[in-house]
Amino acid sequence: MHATDTRDPAAVIKGDERMIRVLQQAVRDRQLAPKHDIIVDADGVDIPLGRAVILRARDRARSTRKPHNVARKLFVTELLTELAWSEARVLNRPLEEEDVPDARARLWDIDGVTAGLDALWPLLTPECSSPAC
């Protein structure tokens, strides 16, 4: 910024091309992968979710090169699919391929499942870009 530059210093920083990399890294930092397998609480049913599955879903979503919130849909859908199959194994219940969409929808309506997936890839808004919101 030159001495005669009357622009707001914050606007100058935000408009700098280097901010693109800063913002990209900030978004990637919100796309978490646990260090170990996790357990998702589905109304008292502990459903295991493997770290490898989470990493694969994260990498596939990132590879779309779509914005964070758009790519999140693929990430969530893939993990809900895995949770549906995992739940069926835990409960020793058969699950047919054609029943998976209903199982995903049912799981998404469970607060523990939604919270678990949101912690891994939160929906970001301009007002809230941290998982603590």
C-alpha positions in Angstrom: 0.0 0.0 0.0 1.5 3.3 -1.1 1.4 6.4 1.2 -1.3 7.9 -1.0 -3.4 4.8 -1.1 -6.6 5.6 0.7 -8.1 2.1 0.6 -9.0 0.2 3.8 -6.0 -1.9 4.8 -8.2 -4.9 5.4 -9.7 -4.6 1.9 -6.2 -4.5 0.5 -5.1 -7.6 2.3 -8.4 -9.5 1.4 -8.0 -8.5 -2.2 -4.4 -9.7 -2.5 -3.9 -12.8 -4.6 -2.0 -14.5 -1.9 -5.3 -14.7 0.1 -6.5 -17.4 -2.3 -3.9 -19.9 -0.9 -4.6 -18.8 2.7 -8.4 -19.4 2.2 -7.9 -22.7 0.3 -5.7 -24.0 3.2 -8.2 -22.8 5.8 -11.0 -24.7 4.0 -8.9 -27.9 3.7 -8.1 -27.6 7.4 -11.9 -28.0 8.1 -12.0 -31.3 6.1 -10.9 -33.4 8.9 -9.7 -37.0 9.0 -9.3 -38.7 12.3 -6.1 -40.5 13.2 -8.0 -43.7 13.9 -11.2 -45.4 13.1 -14.2 -43.7 14.8 -17.5 -44.8 16.3 -20.6 -42.9 15.3 -23.5 -42.9 17.8 -26.8 -43.7 15.9 -29.3 -43.4 18.8 -27.5 -45.8 21.0 -26.1 -48.0 18.3 -22.3 -47.7 18.0 -21.5 -47.8 14.3 -17.8 -48.1 13.4 -16.5 -45.9 10.6 -13.0 -46.7 9.4 -10.4 -44.0 8.9 -9.5 -45.4 5.5 -13.1 -45.0 4.4 -13.2 -41.4 5.7 -9.9 -40.6 3.8 -11.2 -42.1 0.6 -14.5 -40.1 0.8 -12.6 -36.9 1.6 -10.1 -37.5 -1.3 -13.0 -38.2 -3.7 -14.9 -35.1 -2.6 -11.8 -33.0 -2.9 -11.0 -34.4 -6.3 -14.2 -33.0 -7.7 -12.5 -29.6 -7.3 -15.9 -28.2 -6.4 -16.4 -25.6 -3.6 -16.3 -27.0 -0.1 -20.0 -27.0 0.6 -20.8 -28.5 -2.8 -18.2 -31.3 -2.4 -19.5 -31.9 1.1 -22.6 -33.6 -0.4 -20.5 -36.3 -2.0 -18.5 -36.8 1.2 -21.6 -37.1 3.4 -23.4 -39.4 0.9 -20.4 -41.8 0.7 -20.0 -41.9 4.5 -23.8 -42.4 5.0 -23.6 -45.3 2.6 -20.8 -46.8 4.6 -22.6 -46.2 7.8 -25.7 -48.0 6.4 -23.7 -51.1 5.6 -21.8 -51.0 8.8 -25.0 -50.6 10.9 -26.5 -53.6 9.1 -23.4 -55.6 10.1 -23.5 -54.4 13.7 -27.2 -55.3 14.0 -26.8 -58.5 12.0 -29.6 -57.3 9.6 -29.7 -57.8 5.9 -29.5 -54.7 3.8 -30.3 -54.7 0.1 -28.7 -52.3 -2.3 -32.1 -50.8 -3.1 -32.6 -50.0 0.6 -29.4 -48.0 1.0 -31.0 -44.6 0.0 -33.7 -45.0 2.7 -31.0 -46.1 5.3 -28.9 -43.1 4.4 -31.9 -40.7 4.9 -32.8 -42.4 8.2 -29.3 -42.2 9.5 -29.0 -38.5 8.5 -32.0 -37.7 10.7 -30.1 -39.0 13.7 -28.4 -36.2 15.6 -25.3 -38.2 16.5 -24.7 -39.2 12.9 -25.2 -35.7 11.7 -22.9 -34.3 14.4 -20.3 -36.9 13.6 -20.3 -36.1 9.9 -20.4 -32.4 10.4 -17.3 -32.6 12.6 -15.5 -34.3 9.8 -16.6 -31.9 7.0 -18.6 -29.0 8.4 -21.0 -26.8 6.3 -19.2 -23.5 6.1 -20.9 -20.1 6.1 -19.5 -16.6 5.9 -20.6 -16.1 9.5 -19.1 -19.3 10.7 -16.1 -21.0 9.3 -15.0 -22.9 12.3 -16.4 -26.2 13.6 -17.1 -24.5 17.0 -20.1 -22.6 15.6 
